[in-house]
Amino acid sequence: GVMMQPHEIKPDTALCTILGYNAQTGMQRAYFNKIIKRHGLNATAIALNIKEEHFDIVMNNISNSKVDKMIIMNEFQSRAAQRCDTLDETAKASGRVDYIEITDGIIEGFCLDDAVLEQFENPEFIDDRIRLTYKMMLIAHRWYDAPCQIDEIPLLIA
């Protein structure tokens, strides 16, 4: 499997979080960790499976937690955007976020829709898996300097 086993997580392993109903088994985590592993990076995405009613508690506590990077699954993207202190232009326009970063208690929200459109001139040719994989590549690049290589997408979604 592509998932990092608990014994593989070292004290210096960089951690980020994925928030969703089924974050553990979701495509975001699978693709993200595949990208990280493919490039031999010492990082992993920890799943945070939550129910609808736990969302506010998680967001209320996030500023004071060790979590500083979080990928948001589709079901919470709009609610997460409402809880951010700042949003990038795409997030403001779409009203949702793909990921958040927390710096000194400030929650910043980001949406990658425009970045995907810039990369793929004919968006009708890209399906949800390609879109999602590219978003995970962009995040892995931002957080862990993973290469952003479009030609790897078919290998990752295979």
HUDA-V716509 format. One line per field, one symbol per residue. phi: phi as a letter, one per 40 degrees, with the letter a starting at -180 (. if undefined). psi: psi as a letter, one per 40 degrees, with the letter a starting at -180 (. if undefined). burial: + if it has 16 or more other ideal C-beta (glycine too) atoms within 10 Angstrom, else -. A space follows every 10 residues. Layout:
phi = ???
psi = ???
burial = ???
//
This chain:
phi = .ccccdcccc dcccbbbbba cbcdbccdcc cdcccccdbg ccaacccbcb cdccdccccc cccbcccbaa cbcdcbcccc cccccbbcdc ccccgabcab bbbfgccbbb bbdccccccb cbdccbcccc dccccccccc cccbfccbbd ccddcccc
psi = ieihideehi dehhhiihhi dfddeidddd ddddddddef igiihhhghi ideedddddd eddeaehehh hhiddedddd ddeidiiidd ddddeiidii ihhfehhhih hedddddddh dgdeehaddd dddddddddd dddefiighd eedddde.
burial = ---+------ -----+++++ --+--+-+++ +++++++++- +-+++-++-+ ----+--++- -++---++++ +++-+++--+ +-++--++-+ +--+-+++++ ++----++++ +++-++--+- -----+---+ ++++++++++ --++-+-+-- -++--+--
//
